[in-house]
Amino acid sequence: MANEKAVLLGNEAIARAVVEAGCEVACAYPGTPSSEILPAIAKFADSLGTKTVVEWGTNEKVAFEVAMAASFTGKRSCVAMKHVGLNVAADPFMSGAQFDIEGGLLLIVADDPGPHSSQTEQDSRLFGLFAKVPVFDPSSAREAMEMVKDAYDLSEKHKIPVMLRPTVRVDHCRQDIEFGTPIELDRPAKFSKDVKRWVCLPAHVKITHPKLNQKIDAVRDDFTHSFSKYNYEVPAQEKAKLGIIAGGISFAVVMDLLAKMGRRDISVLKIGTPHPLPVDIVSDFINRHENVLVLEETYPVIEMQILDRTKVKGRWNGFVPRAGELVPEVVEEIIHKALGEEFSIKADEDLKKAIEELKVTPKPPMLCPGCPHRASFFAIRKAFPDGIYPSDIGCYTLGVNQKTVDTSLCMGASVTQSSGFYLAHKIDGKLRPVIATIGDSTFFHMGLPGLVNAVYNKHAFVLAILDNRITAMTGGQPHPGTGEKPRKGDAGRAIPLERVVKGCGVEFVRTVRSYDIEENVKVLQEAWEYAKDHEEPAVVIFSHPCMLLRQEQPKIPVRVNHDKCIGCKFCINFFNCPGLVFDESAKKAFIDSRFCVKCGVCLNVCPHGAIEVISEEGR
C-alpha cells in the first residue's frame, strides 16, 4: 500500500524497492550479510500479488546467469549475494558487462568489512571497476531503496548491468521506510536473436569492449550531472580545516561523529556512486581544501580514481588503516589525527562494568546444543585421531573447536583439497587418512565438481557430507536437497543426496544417523579402507535435521557422575557442547541445564563413563 510506513531492515528495504521497481525474476544464493534480501522479495511479492519469480540458485554463478538471461528478454531481473559470492559469479559478471542487455539487471552484492562472517573483507566495488560496471554505494537503508530504482533506470538507459553495494551496517540497520506502489511494466518476454549481441566471441569483443568504454564514460557524465542527491557537499560552517570525502556507510558515520564532536570546521563530500567516479566533483572539492581525508570501506576504490592525490590522506599513504571496519571510534581517531590533534580511544567503562556485574564469561562461537555436526565430528576424530581434516564454509566450520577442522578455504574446497592432500602423500608412498567435511547446501553449491574430479582421477579420501536438511548458517534457507522454494505455493523438486553422489560415479556411499557415534566410527573406518584399496573417494552422509528445525525427538536427561569424573576435560575439549561445562574450583564437568537439549549424544563421549542417564527415580 502506497504511503504506508514501516521500520525495515536494510535488506528488507532493498527487497521492497526491487519489487516496487517491477523486477520479475529475482535470484540469489544465501550468504551473510545478504541472506535476508531474497526471502523479503518473496514476502513483498506475495503481499503485493506481483508476478515476480523468486528462486534460490544452486550457487551465485547459476543465480547470476539465470537473472541475466531473463534480462535478455526485456524482463527486469536481479541477483543477490555476498561479496565472496561474486568470486563465484565473476565469470558471467565479467563477460556479461559487455552485452547490450534489454531489461534492467541489478546485481546486489553485500560486503562484510571487519569481517563479521566471511573469509575475506574484499571490496566488491573493485569488481565494478574491473568489469567496467556502474556501482551505487548506499549510506542508509532509505538511500539503498532509492538507489535500487535509479539503478534499474540507469541499467536500461545504457543497457548495462548495475551493481548496488551495501555493506553490513546498511544491510542490518533498521530505518523507517515509506512504501511505494509497484510499477507495472507491460513487457512480454521477447528474445530477439542476434549473434553479435548475445555471443561473446573474440571477434565480437573487439566491438563490444570499446562500446562498453563509451557506456562507462556516459555513466560518469550522468553521475556527475544527474545524481546530485547521491554526490553532494555538506560545507563547513566555518573556515574548513579539513575536507572529508566519504563513501557509503562511512558518510553516515562521519556525519554522526561531526554532530557529536560539535565540529563546524570540516567539510564533507558524499560519494554515493564510486564507480565510475564523478572525477570533476571530487577534483573541485580537493582543489578547494588544503587538507583532504578519504574514508571508504574497505579498499581505496575512490582514492585510486583521484587524479592528483598530493593533498589526500587515505589508505594509499597509510593514513587510514588498510584492514578492518571503519567503526565510529576508529573514524573519530582518524579525523583528530588528520587535524593534528591528540586523541586516544577510551575504553567503554559502562560495558566493562556491566560485564563484571552480570558475571558474563565471553565464549567463542560454538555449535548449537544438540547439533548433529558435533556428533559427526566426534565420530570422525575417534575413528581417525591422526587424520587430516579439510572442511568447508558453514556452521560446521566450528568443528575447529573439536580439533576436526584443519583447513577451510572457500566453498567446495574441502573436496578438492582432500585430493591435494592425497596426492602429496601418495608421492611419498605414505598414505594418511584424509576425511573431508562439507554441508549439504555447500555440496550442491560447489562440492560436486570436486567429487567428479576425485572419481575421475582416482583420489582416495573419505568425504563426510553433513546433511542437516537446511542451509543453517545463513538463516535456514532451503536448497536443492529440500525441494522448497521462497514464494508461497511454489514447490520445487527435492534432489536426494545419495543418488547425486552415486551419479558422480562413487561406489561406496553410506547414509548414517549422525547421533550414532559408535556405529559411525565403524562406517568411517570401513570407508577409508575402501578408499585406500580402490583408489577412489568414499562418501558417508551423516543425516539428522538441524536443531533449528525444531523437530520432535526423544528426550534423554543426563548428568555427570562426579565419583567417576576425573577432571580430564576430554568432554570439554573434544565434544565442545554448551550444555557441558567445567567447574574450575571443583575440577569436575557438569551439565548446564540452561543449554542442554537432552539429545543424549554425550553418553558416548566420556572415556571414564562419567556421563550417565538420569533414571526415573533420580528425576
PEHU-V333270 format. One record per pair of residues at least 6 apart in sequence whose C-alpha atoms are under 8 Angstrom apart, sorted by sequence separation. I is the first residue (numbers start at 0). J is the second residue. D is the distance in whole Angstrom. If there is no record, write none. Layout:
BEGIN
i: <I	I>
j: <J	J>
d: <D	D>
END
This chain:
BEGIN
i: <28	44	56	69	70	111	114	127	137	153	154	257	285	295	302	312	313	314	335	336	366	380	390	398	399	407	424	453	469	470	477	483	484	513	530	544	581	582	602	604	44	55	69	113	127	136	154	223	312	314	335	366	397	406	424	469	470	477	483	484	501	512	530	581	582	111	112	153	195	222	245	293	396	469	470	482	483	500	511	529	571	580	581	602	67	111	112	137	293	421	437	468	469	482	483	570	571	579	580	601	602	27	41	66	110	111	124	151	332	421	482	483	527	571	579	580	602	26	66	110	135	150	302	332	396	481	482	497	526	579	580	25	41	66	110	150	302	332	421	468	469	481	482	526	578	579	40	110	150	268	302	420	468	479	480	481	497	509	526	568	578	599	299	319	390	479	480	577	578	25	63	108	135	299	318	329	388	389	390	391	392	479	480	578	37	62	147	268	298	299	328	388	389	390	391	392	417	480	523	578	579	37	146	388	389	390	391	392	417	522	571	577	578	37	293	387	388	389	391	392	417	577	578	250	291	292	293	294	391	392	507	143	290	291	292	293	391	566	568	59	289	290	291	292	391	414	565	566	14	18	143	243	245	290	376	380	390	391	413	442	507	565	566	10	13	14	17	85	241	242	243	244	245	246	247	282	298	372	380	389	390	413	414	564	11	15	239	240	241	242	243	244	245	246	247	281	282	297	377	379	389	413	564	10	11	14	15	18	59	60	63	239	240	241	242	243	244	245	246	276	285	294	297	312	373	376	389	435	437	439	10	14	18	25	29	59	76	82	135	137	237	238	239	242	244	278	285	297	372	411	434	435	436	437	438	439	561	23	24	25	26	27	28	60	61	64	73	74	75	76	77	78	79	80	81	82	132	133	134	135	136	137	138	236	237	239	246	273	274	278	297	376	389	433	434	435	436	437	438	439	561	574	11	15	23	24	25	26	27	28	59	60	63	67	73	74	75	76	77	78	79	80	81	82	132	133	134	135	136	137	235	236	237	273	276	278	296	366	389	432	433	434	435	436	437	438	439	511	513	10	11	14	22	23	24	25	26	27	28	58	59	60	63	71	72	73	74	75	76	77	78	79	80	81	82	132	133	134	135	136	140	235	236	296	366	432	434	436	438	439	440	507	508	509	510	511	512	513	514	559	26	28	60	70	71	72	73	77	79	81	132	134	139	140	235	295	411	439	440	505	507	508	509	510	511	512	513	559	574	18	27	28	60	70	71	138	234	235	366	410	411	439	505	506	507	508	509	510	511	512	558	559	27	70	137	140	234	235	365	366	414	505	508	510	558	18	69	70	139	140	141	233	234	364	411	413	505	557	28	70	83	96	140	141	232	233	410	411	412	415	570	27	83	96	127	141	232	233	365	410	411	414	415	418	443	570	26	27	83	93	96	232	233	410	411	414	422	443	569	26	67	93	231	232	244	412	415	421	569	66	83	85	92	230	231	411	415	421	440	500	26	82	230	231	421	440	26	82	124	229	230	418	440	557	25	82	123	229	230	418	439	556	24	37	105	229	230	242	395	418	554	555	556	557	36	229	242	395	417	497	554	555	556	564	250	387	389	393	554	555	563	24	105	249	292	386	387	388	389	390	391	392	393	553	554	557	563	564	33	34	105	242	249	386	387	388	389	390	391	392	552	563	33	104	241	244	248	249	290	385	386	387	388	389	390	391	562	33	103	240	241	242	243	244	245	246	247	248	386	388	393	414	561	32	103	105	239	240	241	242	243	244	245	246	247	383	392	454	560	24	30	31	103	104	222	240	241	242	243	244	245	246	391	454	559	560	23	24	25	26	27	28	29	30	103	241	243	454	559	560	22	23	24	25	26	27	28	29	102	103	451	558	559	22	23	24	25	26	27	102	222	450	451	557	558	21	22	30	101	106	108	110	112	222	223	557	558	22	100	103	104	105	106	107	108	109	110	111	112	159	219	222	223	246	379	557	558	28	102	103	104	105	106	107	108	109	110	111	219	223	447	556	557	101	103	104	105	106	107	108	109	110	157	218	219	220	223	439	555	556	100	105	107	109	219	99	100	216	17	98	99	100	215	98	109	157	97	461	96	96	95	461	461	460	459	461	460	256	459	460	459	475	252	253	459	462	464	466	471	33	252	256	459	460	461	462	463	464	465	466	467	468	469	33	75	249	458	459	460	461	462	463	464	465	466	467	468	469	471	32	253	394	457	458	459	460	461	462	463	464	465	466	467	468	31	32	252	393	394	457	458	459	461	463	466	467	32	169	393	457	31	131	168	131	166	454	133	165	166	453	454	132	453	32	131	516	31	133	515	31	450	514	517	516	375	372	432	241	371	99	241	98	240	98	94	97	138	98	138	139	97	136	137	138	97	136	137	138	74	138	139	73	74	97	138	73	74	97	73	96	72	73	72	73	72	71	72	13	20	12	16	20	12	15	16	9	10	13	17	9	12	13	16	17	20	8	9	12	16	138	9	13	32	136	137	32	136	135	136	33	135	136	32	134	135	375	378	382	32	133	134	135	374	375	377	378	381	382	134	374	133	134	372	374	375	378	379	382	383	132	133	371	374	378	382	132	371	131	375	379	128	127	128	124	124	10	9	10	19	21	9	10	19	20	21	8	9	19	20	21	8	9	15	18	19	21	8	9	12	8	9	7	8	375	6	7	6	7	6	7	5	6	4	5	371	401	402	4	5	371	400	401	4	5	125	371	400	401	3	4	122	371	401	2	3	122	125	370	371	400	1	2	3	121	122	124	370	1	2	120	121	369	0	1	368	0	1	367	0	112	112	377	377	374	373	373	120	373	369	368	113	114	367	368	113	114	365	366	367	368	112	113	365	366	112	365	368	369	374	368	369	368	369	369	369	118	118	58	57	58	57	58	57	55	57	55	55	54	55	53	54	53	53	34	34	45	31	45	30	29	41	42	41	29	38	37>
j: <34	50	62	75	76	117	120	133	143	159	160	263	291	301	308	318	319	320	341	342	372	386	396	404	405	413	430	459	475	476	483	489	490	519	536	550	587	588	608	610	51	62	76	120	134	143	161	230	319	321	342	373	404	413	431	476	477	484	490	491	508	519	537	588	589	119	120	161	203	230	253	301	404	477	478	490	491	508	519	537	579	588	589	610	76	120	121	146	302	430	446	477	478	491	492	579	580	588	589	610	611	37	51	76	120	121	134	161	342	431	492	493	537	581	589	590	612	37	77	121	146	161	313	343	407	492	493	508	537	590	591	37	53	78	122	162	314	344	433	480	481	493	494	538	590	591	53	123	163	281	315	433	481	492	493	494	510	522	539	581	591	612	313	333	404	493	494	591	592	40	78	123	150	314	333	344	403	404	405	406	407	494	495	593	53	78	163	284	314	315	344	404	405	406	407	408	433	496	539	594	595	54	163	405	406	407	408	409	434	539	588	594	595	55	311	405	406	407	409	410	435	595	596	269	310	311	312	313	410	411	526	163	310	311	312	313	411	586	588	80	310	311	312	313	412	435	586	587	36	40	165	265	267	312	398	402	412	413	435	464	529	587	588	33	36	37	40	108	264	265	266	267	268	269	270	305	321	395	403	412	413	436	437	587	35	39	263	264	265	266	267	268	269	270	271	305	306	321	401	403	413	437	588	35	36	39	40	43	84	85	88	264	265	266	267	268	269	270	271	301	310	319	322	337	398	401	414	460	462	464	36	40	44	51	55	85	102	108	161	163	263	264	265	268	270	304	311	323	398	437	460	461	462	463	464	465	587	50	51	52	53	54	55	87	88	91	100	101	102	103	104	105	106	107	108	109	159	160	161	162	163	164	165	263	264	266	273	300	301	305	324	403	416	460	461	462	463	464	465	466	588	601	39	43	51	52	53	54	55	56	87	88	91	95	101	102	103	104	105	106	107	108	109	110	160	161	162	163	164	165	263	264	265	301	304	306	324	394	417	460	461	462	463	464	465	466	467	539	541	39	40	43	51	52	53	54	55	56	57	87	88	89	92	100	101	102	103	104	105	106	107	108	109	110	111	161	162	163	164	165	169	264	265	325	395	461	463	465	467	468	469	536	537	538	539	540	541	542	543	588	56	58	90	100	101	102	103	107	109	111	162	164	169	170	265	325	441	469	470	535	537	538	539	540	541	542	543	589	604	49	58	59	91	101	102	169	265	266	397	441	442	470	536	537	538	539	540	541	542	543	589	590	59	102	169	172	266	267	397	398	446	537	540	542	590	51	102	103	172	173	174	266	267	397	444	446	538	590	62	104	117	130	174	175	266	267	444	445	446	449	604	62	118	131	162	176	267	268	400	445	446	449	450	453	478	605	62	63	119	129	132	268	269	446	447	450	458	479	605	63	104	130	268	269	281	449	452	458	606	104	121	123	130	268	269	449	453	459	478	538	65	121	269	270	460	479	66	122	164	269	270	458	480	597	66	123	164	270	271	459	480	597	66	79	147	271	272	284	437	460	596	597	598	599	79	272	285	438	460	540	597	598	599	607	294	431	433	437	598	599	607	69	150	294	337	431	432	433	434	435	436	437	438	598	599	602	608	609	79	80	151	288	295	432	433	434	435	436	437	438	598	609	80	151	288	291	295	296	337	432	433	434	435	436	437	438	609	81	151	288	289	290	291	292	293	294	295	296	434	436	441	462	609	81	152	154	288	289	290	291	292	293	294	295	296	432	441	503	609	74	80	81	153	154	272	290	291	292	293	294	295	296	441	504	609	610	74	75	76	77	78	79	80	81	154	292	294	505	610	611	74	75	76	77	78	79	80	81	154	155	503	610	611	75	76	77	78	79	80	155	275	503	504	610	611	75	76	84	155	160	162	164	166	276	277	611	612	77	155	158	159	160	161	162	163	164	165	166	167	214	274	277	278	301	434	612	613	84	158	159	160	161	162	163	164	165	166	167	275	279	503	612	613	158	160	161	162	163	164	165	166	167	214	275	276	277	280	496	612	613	158	163	165	167	277	158	159	275	77	158	159	160	275	159	170	218	159	523	159	160	160	526	527	527	527	530	530	327	530	531	531	547	326	327	533	536	538	540	545	108	327	331	534	535	536	537	538	539	540	541	542	543	544	109	151	325	534	535	536	537	538	539	540	541	542	543	544	545	547	109	330	471	534	535	536	537	538	539	540	541	542	543	544	545	109	110	330	471	472	535	536	537	539	541	544	545	111	248	472	536	111	211	248	212	247	535	215	247	248	535	536	215	536	116	215	600	116	218	600	117	536	600	603	603	465	465	527	337	467	196	338	196	338	197	199	204	246	207	247	248	207	246	247	248	208	247	248	249	186	250	251	186	187	210	251	187	188	211	188	211	188	189	189	190	190	190	191	140	147	140	144	148	141	144	145	139	140	143	147	140	143	144	147	148	151	140	141	144	148	271	143	147	166	270	271	167	271	271	272	170	272	273	170	272	273	513	516	520	171	272	273	274	513	514	516	517	520	521	274	514	274	275	513	515	516	519	520	523	524	274	275	513	516	520	524	275	514	275	519	523	274	274	275	273	274	169	169	170	179	181	170	171	180	181	182	170	171	181	182	183	171	172	178	181	182	184	172	173	176	173	174	173	174	541	173	174	174	175	175	176	175	176	175	176	542	572	573	176	177	543	572	573	177	178	298	544	573	574	177	178	296	545	575	177	178	297	300	545	546	575	177	178	179	297	298	300	546	178	179	297	298	546	178	179	546	179	180	546	180	296	297	573	574	574	574	575	323	576	576	576	322	323	576	577	323	324	575	576	577	578	323	324	576	577	324	577	594	595	600	595	596	596	597	598	600	408	409	443	443	444	444	445	478	477	479	478	484	484	485	484	485	485	486	473	474	486	473	487	473	473	485	486	486	476	485	485>
d: <8	7	5	7	6	7	5	6	5	8	6	8	7	8	8	6	5	6	7	7	8	8	7	6	7	7	5	8	6	5	6	8	6	8	5	8	6	6	8	8	6	7	7	6	6	8	6	8	7	6	6	7	8	8	7	6	6	7	6	6	7	8	6	4	7	8	5	8	6	8	8	8	7	6	7	7	6	7	7	7	7	6	6	5	7	6	8	7	7	7	8	8	7	5	7	8	7	7	6	7	6	6	8	5	7	8	7	8	6	8	4	7	7	7	6	6	8	7	6	7	7	6	7	7	7	8	4	7	6	5	7	7	6	6	7	8	8	7	7	7	7	5	7	7	6	6	7	7	8	8	7	7	6	7	5	7	8	8	8	7	5	8	8	7	6	6	5	8	7	8	6	7	8	6	8	8	6	6	7	8	7	6	6	7	7	6	7	7	8	7	7	5	6	6	5	8	6	7	7	5	8	8	8	5	5	5	7	6	7	8	8	6	4	8	7	7	7	6	6	6	6	7	8	6	6	6	6	7	6	8	7	8	6	5	5	5	6	5	7	7	6	7	6	6	6	6	8	5	5	6	7	7	7	8	7	8	7	5	6	7	7	7	7	7	7	7	7	7	7	6	6	6	6	6	7	7	7	6	6	8	5	7	8	6	7	7	8	6	5	5	5	5	5	5	6	8	8	7	7	8	5	7	7	6	6	6	6	7	6	8	7	4	6	6	6	6	6	6	6	7	8	8	7	8	7	7	8	8	8	6	5	5	6	7	8	7	7	6	8	8	6	6	5	7	7	8	8	7	8	7	6	6	6	6	6	6	7	6	6	6	6	7	6	6	8	7	8	8	5	6	6	7	6	6	5	6	7	8	6	6	6	7	8	5	5	6	7	7	8	7	7	6	7	5	5	5	5	5	5	5	8	8	6	6	4	5	5	5	5	5	6	4	7	8	5	5	5	5	5	5	5	5	5	5	7	5	5	5	5	6	6	6	8	6	7	8	7	7	6	7	6	6	6	6	6	6	7	7	5	8	8	8	6	6	6	6	6	6	7	8	5	7	8	5	6	4	7	6	6	6	6	6	6	6	7	6	6	6	6	6	6	5	8	7	7	8	7	7	8	7	7	8	6	7	6	6	6	5	8	7	6	6	8	6	5	7	8	7	8	8	7	7	5	7	5	8	7	8	6	8	5	5	5	5	5	5	6	5	7	8	8	5	7	6	6	7	7	4	6	6	7	8	7	7	6	6	6	6	6	6	7	7	7	4	7	7	5	8	6	8	6	7	8	7	6	7	8	6	8	7	7	6	6	7	7	8	7	8	7	6	8	6	6	8	7	5	7	5	7	5	6	6	8	7	7	6	6	6	8	6	4	6	7	6	8	6	5	8	7	8	6	4	8	7	8	6	7	7	7	7	7	5	6	6	8	8	8	7	8	7	8	8	7	7	5	7	8	6	6	8	7	7	5	7	7	8	6	7	7	7	5	6	8	7	7	6	7	6	6	7	7	5	6	7	8	5	7	8	8	7	8	5	8	7	7	7	8	7	7	8	5	6	7	7	8	7	8	8	6	5	7	7	7	6	7	6	6	6	7	6	7	8	7	7	7	8	7	5	7	7	7	6	6	5	5	5	5	5	5	8	8	5	6	7	7	7	8	7	8	8	6	6	6	7	6	8	8	5	5	8	7	6	6	6	6	7	7	8	7	7	8	7	7	6	7	8	7	8	5	5	5	5	5	5	8	7	7	7	5	7	6	6	8	6	7	7	6	6	6	6	6	8	8	6	6	6	6	7	6	6	5	7	6	5	5	7	7	7	5	7	7	6	5	5	5	5	6	8	8	5	6	6	6	5	6	6	6	7	6	6	8	7	7	7	6	7	5	8	7	7	7	7	7	8	5	5	6	7	8	7	7	6	6	6	6	6	6	6	7	8	8	6	8	8	8	4	6	8	8	8	5	5	5	5	5	5	5	5	5	7	8	6	5	6	7	6	6	6	6	7	5	6	6	7	7	7	7	8	7	6	5	7	8	7	6	5	6	8	8	8	6	8	7	7	7	8	8	8	6	6	8	6	6	7	8	7	6	7	5	8	6	8	8	8	8	7	7	7	7	7	6	7	5	7	6	6	6	6	6	6	6	8	8	5	8	7	6	4	5	5	5	5	5	5	5	5	6	7	8	6	7	7	5	5	5	6	6	6	6	6	7	6	4	7	8	7	8	8	5	5	6	8	7	7	7	5	7	7	6	7	8	7	7	8	8	6	7	8	7	7	6	7	7	8	7	8	6	7	8	8	8	6	8	7	8	7	7	8	7	7	7	6	7	7	7	8	8	7	4	7	6	7	5	4	6	5	7	7	7	6	7	7	8	8	6	8	7	6	6	8	5	6	5	8	5	6	8	7	8	6	5	6	7	7	7	7	8	6	6	4	7	5	6	7	7	7	8	6	7	8	8	7	8	8	6	6	5	6	6	7	5	7	6	6	7	6	5	5	8	8	6	8	6	7	7	7	7	7	5	6	5	7	7	8	7	6	7	7	8	8	6	6	6	5	6	8	6	8	8	7	6	7	7	8	7	8	6	5	7	6	4	7	6	6	5	7	5	4	6	6	6	5	8	6	6	6	6	6	7	5	7	5	7	7	6	6	5	6	4	7	5	6	7	5	8	6	7	5	7	6	7	5	4	8	8	8	7	6	6	6	7	7	6	6	5	6	6	7	8	7	8	6	8	7	6	7	6	5	6	7	7	7	7	4	8	7	5	8	6	7	6	7	6	8	7	8	8	8	8	6	8	7	8	6	5	7	7	7	7	6	6	5	7	8	5	7	6	8	7	6	6	6	8	6	8	8	8	8	6	5	5	7	7	8	7	7	7	6	7	8	6	6	7	6	7	7	6	7	6	6	6	7	5	7	6	8>
END
